[in-house]
């Protein structure tokens, strides 16, 4: 690697290698219908795009990625469970 050609991209004075975005990921586990959510901060790449690591995606189907922390009031899974199991 030629260290002289290495450039550090910054966004408003923040090195992109240290920048993160806080999101809520809504997902299903493979083979299940129940929806889950997890709020987490993920790294941004050198272009400013958020990258969800493979270890997080493994075994999941991601339904949505929302900015910040999201509270889900109701979802289709809630209605299905209430209809068939109560």
C-alpha positions, 0 to 999 in steps of 0.5 A: 500500500502506498501511504502517500496516496492515502486520502482521509475523507472528512465530513464537517471535520469528522473522519468518515472512518469514525462516523456512524449513523444511528438507525432502527433496523426492522427485520424478521429472522429467517423462517419466522413471521414475527417482526423485531427491531434493533436500534444501533449505530453503524459505520459510514464508508468513505462515501458517507454510505451506512454499511450494515455488517454481514454478521448483523444481516446473517439469518435475517430478512431486513424489512426497513431501516429507519433513521434514529430510534423508532417506536413501533406502535402496531404491526401486522405481526401483532394483529396476526398473533392477536387474531389466531392465538387469543 
